[in-house]
């Protein structure tokens, strides 16, 4: 018995020591697991701590998109809301709810909850829409104001009551000059010219060389197609621009046929008709443009044919000069886009009536309204995106409250913050829109000032020359 008692005394400490070791192992593992869980939660919180809750251009430009908002398209995000409250889609609720539960488990701090909600639900499109809003520049039509130095040595040539513009659209107008297609340059110049002479004259636009191609097979088609694309009448900006943009350069150059077309039209008009031809090439359809010009003047001695030779060679220039001379008109040379712009619009000093209506070249009330609307487009989209985000945040707060993941007091604070964030988005929209309106106002004022200065310069030059009209 003594032997067994001794053995038991030896075994008991050993058993107790082993149990103690097992318990210590379990105890040592528990803090490690707990530490890992806490670290994971801290990492999640740290991510949202980088969120800036301020509503400003600077903060929204760098705001990471919401964790559950990857599938939100720009088009969907800017859809107008109106007075209806957008409903959160079931798929988004399903994706969002477990994330909100994680947020509840991570923190009870109200500021961290706010940041967590933004980290989950922020729009992915703030940077794009803000950059678009800030890139706005007013798009008023630039007035082409005459260069008085080009007219000091010539008699004033006042636009007649009816004006026909002949525009060469032959294949050579597809060539480049100063890096731009000649046809594009000529179209822009003609648009501006028509706006000027349209104040005191009815206008027509004839185009030639715009059918077929430069191949021999298409010569007949191209040479016989001379078309009045803007019928003689009062100048209407939108319709005239549409007419100018309705054709492209393609074929041969029936210059004589175009002048004959103008002669046929002018035969039914009372009074004089002034012809302006913009061309970069000589006749290629076997016609006689010099004779056609003579015939036009014989019908009415007050008719005139003026030609602007755009980037032409010497041989072509000689023919075009002869055409203008035969038509009792003038030939003007333009070797580059700037000279064409000046020549086609500025060789003739404006009349007193032109100057009286010069104010119409500056933006009017309707143009200002249209430009304000352009400047508001992207700021308004920003507000819409912000409103949608705020509605998502309010829906998330409701989900957390219904699941008792936040207290009633927290719900109240968070909802007030959600509405405040929406109002701040509205304020930001107004601020950017105001900036864009100021850009439009400044540009309009700058144009108006240039027009006023031009009018004064023209009046002084006309007075110096003794012009009475």
C-alpha positions as CSV (number, residue, x, y, z in Angstrom):
1,X,0.0,0.0,0.0
2,X,2.8,2.4,0.8
3,X,4.2,1.6,-2.7
4,X,0.9,2.6,-4.4
5,X,0.5,5.7,-2.3
6,X,4.0,6.8,-3.3
7,X,3.3,6.2,-7.0
8,X,0.0,8.2,-6.8
9,X,1.8,11.1,-5.2
10,X,4.2,11.1,-8.1
11,X,1.5,10.9,-10.8
12,X,-0.8,13.6,-9.5
13,X,1.6,16.5,-10.0
14,X,2.4,15.2,-13.5
15,X,-1.3,15.1,-14.4
16,X,-2.0,18.5,-13.0
17,X,1.0,19.9,-14.9
18,X,-0.3,18.4,-18.2
19,X,-3.7,19.8,-17.7
20,X,-2.3,23.2,-16.8
21,X,-0.3,23.1,-20.1
22,X,-3.4,22.3,-22.2
23,X,-5.3,25.1,-20.6
24,X,-2.5,27.5,-21.1
25,X,-2.3,26.5,-24.8
26,X,-6.1,27.1,-25.2
27,X,-5.8,30.4,-23.3
28,X,-2.8,31.5,-25.4
29,X,-4.7,30.7,-28.7
30,X,-7.9,32.6,-27.7
31,X,-6.1,36.0,-27.5
32,X,-4.5,35.4,-30.8
33,X,-7.8,34.7,-32.6
34,X,-9.4,37.6,-30.9
35,X,-6.5,39.8,-31.9
36,X,-6.9,38.7,-35.5
37,X,-10.6,39.5,-35.5
38,X,-10.0,42.9,-34.0
39,X,-7.2,43.6,-36.5
40,X,-9.6,42.7,-39.4
41,X,-12.3,45.0,-38.0
42,X,-9.7,47.8,-37.5
43,X,-8.6,47.3,-41.1
44,X,-12.2,47.8,-42.3
45,X,-12.6,50.8,-40.2
46,X,-9.3,52.2,-41.4
47,X,-10.5,52.0,-45.0
48,X,-13.5,54.2,-44.2
49,X,-11.5,56.6,-42.1
50,X,-9.8,57.8,-45.3
51,X,-13.2,59.1,-46.5
52,X,-13.6,62.8,-46.4
53,X,-17.2,63.7,-45.6
54,X,-16.9,67.3,-46.8
55,X,-19.0,68.1,-49.9
56,X,-16.7,70.1,-52.1
57,X,-15.1,69.8,-55.6
58,X,-11.8,68.8,-54.1
59,X,-13.2,66.1,-51.8
60,X,-15.5,64.6,-54.4
61,X,-12.8,64.5,-57.1
62,X,-10.8,62.0,-55.0
63,X,-13.7,60.2,-53.3
64,X,-13.4,56.4,-53.9
65,X,-16.5,54.9,-55.4
66,X,-18.7,52.9,-53.1
67,X,-17.9,49.3,-52.4
68,X,-21.3,48.1,-53.6
69,X,-21.7,50.6,-56.5
70,X,-19.5,49.0,-59.2
71,X,-22.5,48.2,-61.4
72,X,-24.0,51.8,-61.5
73,X,-23.6,53.3,-65.0
74,X,-23.2,57.0,-65.6
75,X,-26.4,57.1,-67.7
76,X,-28.4,55.6,-64.8
77,X,-26.8,57.8,-62.2
78,X,-27.8,61.0,-64.0
79,X,-31.4,60.1,-64.8
80,X,-33.7,62.9,-63.5
81,X,-35.4,62.1,-60.2
82,X,-38.1,64.8,-60.2
83,X,-40.2,64.7,-57.1
84,X,-40.3,61.0,-56.7
85,X,-38.1,59.1,-54.3
86,X,-36.0,56.5,-56.1
87,X,-36.4,53.0,-54.7
88,X,-33.3,51.0,-54.0
89,X,-33.2,47.9,-56.2
90,X,-33.6,44.5,-54.5
91,X,-30.3,43.4,-55.9
92,X,-28.5,46.3,-54.3
93,X,-30.3,45.8,-51.0
94,X,-29.2,42.1,-51.0
95,X,-25.6,43.2,-51.6
96,X,-25.7,46.1,-49.1
97,X,-27.4,44.5,-46.1
98,X,-24.6,42.1,-45.0
99,X,-22.1,45.0,-45.4
100,X,-24.2,47.1,-43.1
101,X,-24.2,44.3,-40.6
102,X,-20.4,44.2,-40.7
103,X,-20.4,48.0,-40.2
104,X,-22.6,47.6,-37.1
105,X,-20.2,45.0,-35.7
106,X,-17.2,47.2,-36.4
107,X,-18.1,50.5,-34.7
108,X,-20.8,52.4,-32.9
109,X,-19.1,55.7,-33.4
110,X,-21.4,58.0,-35.4
111,X,-18.7,59.6,-37.5
112,X,-17.3,56.2,-38.4
113,X,-20.7,55.0,-39.4
114,X,-21.1,58.0,-41.7
115,X,-17.8,57.3,-43.3
116,X,-18.7,53.6,-43.6
117,X,-22.0,54.5,-45.4
118,X,-20.2,56.8,-47.9
119,X,-17.5,54.1,-48.4
120,X,-20.2,51.7,-49.4
121,X,-22.6,53.9,-51.4
122,X,-20.6,56.8,-52.9
123,X,-21.2,57.4,-56.6
124,X,-18.4,56.3,-59.0
125,X,-19.0,59.3,-61.3
126,X,-18.1,62.4,-59.3
127,X,-14.7,62.9,-61.0
128,X,-16.1,62.6,-64.5
129,X,-19.1,65.0,-64.0
130,X,-17.1,67.6,-62.1
131,X,-14.4,67.7,-64.8
132,X,-17.0,68.1,-67.5
133,X,-18.7,70.9,-65.5
134,X,-15.4,72.8,-65.1
135,X,-14.5,72.3,-68.7
136,X,-17.5,74.4,-69.8
137,X,-16.7,77.3,-72.2
138,X,-19.4,79.5,-73.9
139,X,-20.0,78.7,-77.5
140,X,-21.3,81.9,-78.9
141,X,-20.9,82.5,-82.6
142,X,-17.9,84.7,-83.2
143,X,-18.7,87.9,-85.1
144,X,-16.4,88.5,-88.0
145,X,-15.8,92.2,-87.9
146,X,-14.4,94.0,-90.9
147,X,-10.7,95.0,-91.2
148,X,-10.9,98.7,-92.3
149,X,-7.4,98.7,-93.7
150,X,-8.5,96.5,-96.5
151,X,-11.1,99.0,-97.8
152,X,-9.4,102.4,-97.4
153,X,-8.2,102.6,-101.1
154,X,-11.4,101.3,-102.7
155,X,-14.9,102.7,-103.2
156,X,-17.5,101.4,-100.9
157,X,-19.4,98.5,-102.4
158,X,-22.7,98.3,-100.5
159,X,-24.5,94.9,-100.6
160,X,-27.4,95.0,-103.1
161,X,-30.9,94.0,-102.2
162,X,-30.3,90.6,-103.6
163,X,-27.1,88.6,-103.2
164,X,-26.2,85.3,-104.7
165,X,-23.2,83.3,-103.3
166,X,-21.6,80.7,-105.6
167,X,-19.5,78.2,-103.7
168,X,-17.1,75.9,-105.4
169,X,-17.4,72.3,-104.0
170,X,-15.2,70.6,-106.6
171,X,-12.7,67.9,-105.5
172,X,-9.8,70.3,-105.2
173,X,-11.5,71.9,-102.2
174,X,-10.7,68.6,-100.4
175,X,-7.0,69.6,-100.3
176,X,-5.5,71.0,-97.1
177,X,-4.2,74.5,-96.5
178,X,-2.7,75.4,-93.1
179,X,-3.6,71.9,-91.9
180,X,-7.3,72.3,-92.6
181,X,-9.6,71.1,-95.4
182,X,-10.2,74.1,-97.7
183,X,-13.9,73.2,-98.0
184,X,-14.4,73.5,-94.2
185,X,-12.6,76.8,-94.2
186,X,-14.7,78.1,-97.1
187,X,-18.0,76.9,-95.4
188,X,-17.2,78.7,-92.2
189,X,-16.3,81.9,-94.1
190,X,-19.5,81.8,-96.2
191,X,-21.7,81.3,-93.1
192,X,-20.2,84.4,-91.5
193,X,-20.4,86.4,-94.7
194,X,-24.1,85.5,-95.2
195,X,-24.9,86.6,-91.6
196,X,-23.4,90.0,-92.4
197,X,-25.0,90.7,-95.7
198,X,-28.2,89.1,-94.6
199,X,-28.9,92.1,-92.5
200,X,-29.7,94.3,-95.5
201,X,-30.0,91.9,-98.4
202,X,-31.9,88.8,-99.4
203,X,-29.5,85.9,-99.9
204,X,-29.2,82.8,-102.0
205,X,-26.6,80.0,-102.0
206,X,-25.6,78.1,-105.1
207,X,-23.2,75.2,-105.0
208,X,-21.4,73.4,-107.8
209,X,-19.0,70.5,-108.1
210,X,-20.7,68.6,-105.3
211,X,-22.0,65.7,-107.4
212,X,-20.2,62.7,-109.0
213,X,-16.5,62.5,-108.6
214,X,-13.3,63.8,-110.3
215,X,-13.2,60.7,-112.6
216,X,-13.9,61.1,-116.3
217,X,-16.9,58.8,-116.0
218,X,-18.6,61.2,-113.7
219,X,-17.7,64.4,-115.6
220,X,-21.2,64.9,-117.2
221,X,-23.0,64.4,-113.9
222,X,-20.7,66.7,-112.1
223,X,-20.6,69.4,-114.8
224,X,-24.4,69.6,-115.2
225,X,-25.3,69.7,-111.5
226,X,-25.5,73.3,-110.3
227,X,-27.9,73.6,-107.3
228,X,-29.5,76.3,-105.3
229,X,-29.3,74.9,-101.8
230,X,-30.6,78.0,-100.1
231,X,-33.4,79.7,-102.0
232,X,-33.4,83.5,-102.4
233,X,-35.0,85.1,-99.4
234,X,-34.5,86.5,-96.0
235,X,-31.4,85.3,-94.2
236,X,-32.3,82.7,-91.5
237,X,-29.2,81.5,-89.6
238,X,-30.2,77.9,-88.8
239,X,-31.6,77.1,-92.2
240,X,-28.6,78.7,-94.0
241,X,-26.1,76.8,-91.9
242,X,-28.0,73.6,-92.6
243,X,-27.8,74.3,-96.3
244,X,-24.1,75.0,-96.2
245,X,-23.5,71.7,-94.3
246,X,-25.7,69.7,-96.7
247,X,-23.1,68.9,-99.3
248,X,-19.4,67.9,-99.6
249,X,-16.6,68.4,-102.2
250,X,-16.6,65.8,-104.9
251,X,-16.3,66.5,-108.6
252,X,-15.5,68.9,-111.5
253,X,-15.7,72.7,-111.7
254,X,-18.6,74.0,-113.8
255,X,-17.9,77.7,-113.1
256,X,-19.6,79.0,-116.3
257,X,-22.7,76.8,-115.5
258,X,-22.9,78.3,-112.0
259,X,-22.7,81.9,-113.3
260,X,-25.4,81.0,-115.9
261,X,-27.6,79.6,-113.1
262,X,-27.2,82.9,-111.2
263,X,-28.0,84.9,-114.4
264,X,-31.2,82.9,-114.9
265,X,-32.3,83.6,-111.4
266,X,-31.5,87.3,-111.5
267,X,-33.4,87.8,-114.7
268,X,-36.6,87.7,-112.7
269,X,-35.4,90.1,-110.0
270,X,-36.0,93.8,-109.9
271,X,-32.9,96.0,-109.3
272,X,-29.3,94.9,-109.2
273,X,-27.9,91.5,-108.2
274,X,-24.5,91.1,-106.7
275,X,-22.7,87.8,-107.2
276,X,-19.9,86.5,-104.9
277,X,-18.0,83.5,-106.0
278,X,-15.7,81.6,-103.7
279,X,-13.4,79.2,-105.8
280,X,-10.0,77.6,-105.7
281,X,-10.0,76.5,-109.3
282,X,-10.6,77.4,-112.9
283,X,-13.3,76.0,-115.2
284,X,-12.9,72.3,-115.9
285,X,-16.2,71.6,-117.6
286,X,-15.4,73.1,-121.0
287,X,-17.6,76.2,-120.3
288,X,-16.7,79.9,-120.9
289,X,-17.0,81.6,-117.5
290,X,-15.8,85.0,-118.9
291,X,-18.6,85.0,-121.5
292,X,-21.1,83.9,-118.9
293,X,-20.1,86.8,-116.7
294,X,-20.4,89.2,-119.6
295,X,-23.9,87.9,-120.4
296,X,-25.0,88.4,-116.8
297,X,-24.0,92.0,-116.9
298,X,-25.6,92.6,-120.3
299,X,-28.9,91.6,-118.7
300,X,-28.6,94.4,-116.1
301,X,-25.7,96.8,-116.2
302,X,-25.9,97.1,-112.4
303,X,-25.2,93.4,-111.8
304,X,-21.7,92.6,-110.6
305,X,-19.6,89.5,-110.3
306,X,-17.0,89.5,-107.5
307,X,-14.6,86.6,-107.1
308,X,-12.5,85.4,-104.2
309,X,-9.7,83.2,-105.4
310,X,-8.8,80.9,-102.5
311,X,-5.3,79.5,-102.6
312,X,-5.1,79.4,-106.4
313,X,-2.1,79.2,-108.8
314,X,-1.2,81.9,-111.3
315,X,-3.0,80.4,-114.3
316,X,-6.3,80.0,-112.3
317,X,-5.9,83.4,-110.9
318,X,-5.7,84.9,-114.4
319,X,-8.9,83.3,-115.4
320,X,-10.8,84.3,-112.3
321,X,-9.6,87.9,-112.6
322,X,-10.9,87.9,-116.2
323,X,-14.3,86.6,-115.0
324,X,-14.5,89.3,-112.3
325,X,-13.5,92.0,-114.8
326,X,-16.1,90.9,-117.3
327,X,-18.7,91.0,-114.6
328,X,-17.9,94.6,-113.6
329,X,-16.8,93.3,-110.2
330,X,-13.5,92.8,-108.3
331,X,-11.1,89.9,-107.8
332,X,-9.7,89.3,-104.4
333,X,-6.9,87.0,-103.6
334,X,-6.8,84.9,-100.4
335,X,-3.8,82.6,-99.9
336,X,-4.6,81.3,-96.5
337,X,-7.6,80.9,-94.1
338,X,-7.2,84.2,-92.4
339,X,-7.1,86.1,-95.7
340,X,-10.2,84.3,-96.9
341,X,-12.0,85.2,-93.7
342,X,-11.0,88.8,-94.0
343,X,-11.6,89.0,-97.8
344,X,-15.0,87.4,-98.0
345,X,-16.4,89.5,-95.3
346,X,-14.3,92.6,-95.0
347,X,-13.6,94.0,-98.4
348,X,-16.8,96.0,-98.4
349,X,-17.3,98.7,-95.8
350,X,-20.6,98.3,-94.0
351,X,-23.4,100.7,-94.6
352,X,-24.9,102.9,-92.0
353,X,-27.8,100.5,-91.8
354,X,-25.4,97.6,-91.3
355,X,-23.8,99.5,-88.4
356,X,-27.3,100.2,-86.9
357,X,-27.9,96.5,-86.8
358,X,-24.4,95.5,-85.7
359,X,-25.7,94.9,-82.2
360,X,-27.4,91.7,-83.5
361,X,-23.9,90.2,-83.9
362,X,-23.6,90.1,-80.1
363,X,-25.5,87.4,-78.1
364,X,-29.1,88.3,-77.6
365,X,-31.4,87.3,-74.8
366,X,-32.5,84.0,-76.3
367,X,-28.8,83.1,-77.0
368,X,-27.9,83.9,-73.4
369,X,-30.7,81.6,-72.1
370,X,-29.5,78.8,-74.4
371,X,-25.9,79.3,-73.2
372,X,-26.9,79.4,-69.6
373,X,-28.6,76.0,-70.1
374,X,-25.5,74.6,-71.7
375,X,-23.5,75.8,-68.7
376,X,-26.0,74.2,-66.3
377,X,-26.0,70.7,-67.9
378,X,-23.2,69.1,-66.0
379,X,-23.6,70.9,-62.6
380,X,-27.2,69.8,-62.7
381,X,-26.0,66.2,-63.4
382,X,-23.7,66.5,-60.3
383,X,-26.7,67.5,-58.2
384,X,-28.7,64.6,-59.5
385,X,-25.9,62.1,-58.7
386,X,-25.6,63.6,-55.2
387,X,-29.3,63.3,-54.6
388,X,-29.3,59.7,-55.7
389,X,-26.4,59.0,-53.4
390,X,-28.2,60.7,-50.5
391,X,-31.3,58.6,-51.1
392,X,-29.2,55.4,-51.0
393,X,-27.7,56.5,-47.7
394,X,-31.1,57.2,-46.2
395,X,-32.3,53.8,-47.3
396,X,-29.2,52.2,-45.7
397,X,-29.9,54.1,-42.4
398,X,-33.5,52.7,-42.5
399,X,-32.2,49.1,-43.0
400,X,-29.9,49.5,-40.0
401,X,-32.6,51.0,-37.9
402,X,-35.1,48.2,-38.8
403,X,-32.5,45.6,-37.8
404,X,-31.8,47.5,-34.6
405,X,-28.1,47.8,-35.6
406,X,-28.3,51.5,-34.6
407,X,-30.2,53.2,-31.8
408,X,-33.1,55.6,-32.4
409,X,-30.9,58.5,-31.5
410,X,-28.2,57.4,-34.0
411,X,-30.9,57.0,-36.6
412,X,-32.1,60.6,-36.1
413,X,-28.5,62.0,-36.3
414,X,-27.7,60.0,-39.4
415,X,-30.9,60.9,-41.2
416,X,-30.3,64.6,-40.5
417,X,-26.8,64.2,-41.8
418,X,-28.1,62.5,-45.0
419,X,-30.5,65.4,-45.7
420,X,-27.7,67.9,-45.0
421,X,-25.4,66.1,-47.4
422,X,-28.1,66.3,-50.1
423,X,-28.5,70.1,-49.5
424,X,-24.7,70.5,-49.7
425,X,-24.7,68.8,-53.1
426,X,-27.4,71.3,-54.2
427,X,-25.3,74.2,-52.9
428,X,-22.3,72.9,-54.9
429,X,-24.4,72.6,-58.0
430,X,-25.4,76.2,-57.6
431,X,-21.8,77.3,-57.1
432,X,-20.5,75.6,-60.2
433,X,-23.5,76.7,-62.3
434,X,-22.9,80.3,-61.1
435,X,-19.3,80.1,-62.2
436,X,-20.4,78.9,-65.6
437,X,-23.0,81.7,-65.9
438,X,-20.3,84.2,-65.1
439,X,-18.2,82.7,-67.9
440,X,-21.1,83.1,-70.3
441,X,-21.7,86.7,-69.2
442,X,-18.0,87.6,-69.5
443,X,-17.8,86.2,-73.0
444,X,-21.0,87.9,-74.1
445,X,-19.7,91.2,-72.7
446,X,-16.4,90.7,-74.4
447,X,-18.1,90.1,-77.8
448,X,-20.4,93.1,-77.3
449,X,-17.4,95.3,-76.5
450,X,-15.6,94.2,-79.7
451,X,-18.7,94.8,-81.7
452,X,-19.1,98.3,-80.2
453,X,-15.5,99.1,-80.8
454,X,-15.8,97.9,-84.4
455,X,-18.9,100.1,-85.0
456,X,-17.1,103.1,-83.8
457,X,-14.0,102.4,-86.0
458,X,-16.2,101.9,-89.0
459,X,-18.1,105.1,-88.4
460,X,-14.9,107.0,-88.1
461,X,-13.5,105.5,-91.3
462,X,-16.8,106.2,-93.2
463,X,-16.7,109.8,-91.9
464,X,-13.1,110.2,-93.0
465,X,-14.0,109.0,-96.4
466,X,-17.1,111.2,-96.6
467,X,-19.5,108.3,-96.9
468,X,-23.1,109.3,-96.1
469,X,-24.6,105.7,-96.3
